């Protein structure tokens, strides 16, 4: 397998509502290893919020 990412999120603030529509599946909670944001650029809190809102627009609008 090449070119895949793992996304881990908690079911808070109704995350499941948009994660399931984006075809994310529920994991077993057992992570063997994990690279944290190794490809993500540094973001300010407002940029993170803008990114999240963009994802929500893809699902709900």
N, C-alpha and C positions, 0 to 999 in steps of 0.2 A: 504494500500500500504506500502510495506517495501522495504528497500534497493534501494532507487533511489536517484539520484543527480540532481541538477539543475545547468546548465552551462549558464552563461550570457556573451555575447560578443557583441561588437559593429561591425558594418559592415565597417571596415577600412582595408586598405591594402589587399583587395580581400578576406577577411575572409569567406565570403559567399560561395566562390568557394569550399573550403574544408569542411566547416561546413555542407552544404547541402548533400555532398557525404557521410558524416558520419551520416546522417539521423537526424540532429538537425533541429528542427522546429522553425519558427519565433514566438516569443512571442508577447504579447500585450503591453509590457513595464510597466505593473502594477504589481510590486512585493509587496506582503503584509508583508513579513518578509524575512530575508536573513542572513544566516550564512556564513561568509567569510573565506574560506580556513581552516575550522575547522579540516580537516583531512590531509591537505597537509603539508608536511615537509617544513622547511625553505630551500630556494634555492637561490643560487647566480644568478646574471643575466645571466652568461654563461650557467648554468644548465637549466634555463628557456628556453633559446634559443635552447639548445640541445633537450629539450622535445618537443618544437614546431616543430623543424625540423623532429623529429621522427614521429610525427603525420602526417606531410605533406608527408613523404615517404610512409606511409601506404596507402595514397590516390592516389598518383601520380605514384608510381613505382610498 
